[in-house]
Amino acid sequence: MGADKPLFTVFTPTLNRAHTLHRVYDSLRAQTFKDFEWIIVDTGSEDGTDRLVKSWQDVEQAFPIDYYCLPGKGKHHAFNHAAAVAQGYLLVNIDSDDACVPEALERINYHWFNIAPEIRNGFAGIISLCSYPDGEIVGKRLPQPLLDITFAEAVYIYRLHQEMLYVLRTDVLREYPFPECDGCRICPEGVHWHNIGQKYKTRFVDEPLRIYYTDQSSLCRAPRRQFSFPRRCAHKRKLEEQIAWFWKDPLNFLKSGINYSRYSFHLGVGIKKQSADLKSMSSIMTWFITLPVGLAFYIYDRWTDR
């Protein structure tokens, strides 16, 4: 955190969101804490996003705006690129159809430096709640104002299966880059956050600092089988790497067993290889007992996507 570098890098991945990207820009201009830069990583927009960003760059004096193009790549590639070029100590991910409250960076700064200096290096960052534009909380409140926990504890003990605002140390994101695979446009983030949580805790705060919009995206409308490869990988990694948490949230792992076989079938991976690709007995048993349901979902997908 040198004197010539900002505390925060706000990172926004975007793809054909020129009609919503202004939400991020307007909310950044309204921030009460000004020590930040904004990095936009465009993965192939064809809607004039580049011209829109250039118009902001030409007039904006309060904070720098950097624009990068990675055509044909996915959000995980954009994340890795942003972490590589970011000047800020903490990286704030605000999606291109969302916004943040005016005090967001000010409150994150407060919470980060309220972590005792002698233990701060053991924390990956700050995670806060989201609200809808009308102020309603997305998901549920935390049981207390602050929780110093790992990602796994957040999911399997506190059941925080919801949209949140992620603010992570840039050096931690460089230490744990997203796995990159040619041809994959999505890489589910949950399993990756769990890997970070094996070394670092995170401070969860019971404040809604991100404004979450529910606009329909092209990804939501795409056939489920279109993204079978990354989804199969994500559920496989979850069964392999997090199965020790099974009894804290059995339904969660049973769903992964179902989806592992479901997306395996979409890829033409047969039952024998599905079993062979799982290494632990616990993950194999979870997959096996959910196999008929996974097959049923695969058949349903094929029928509805015709």
Secondary structure, DSSP 8 states (H G I E B T S, - for coil): --TTS-SEEEEEEESS-TTTHHHHHHHHHT-S---EEEEEEESS--SSHHHHHHHHHHH--SS-EEEEE-TT--HHHHHHHHHHH--SSEEEE--TT-EE-TTHHHHHHHHHHTS-TTTGGGEEEEEEEEE-TTS-BSS---SSSEEEE-HHHHHHTS---S-EEEEEEHHHHHHS-----TT-S---SHHHHHHHHTT-EEEEEEEEEEE------HHHHS-GGGGHHHHHHHHHHHHHHSGGGGGGSHHHHHHHHHHHHHHHHHTT--HHHHHHT--SHHHHHHHHHHHHHHHHHHHHHHHHT-
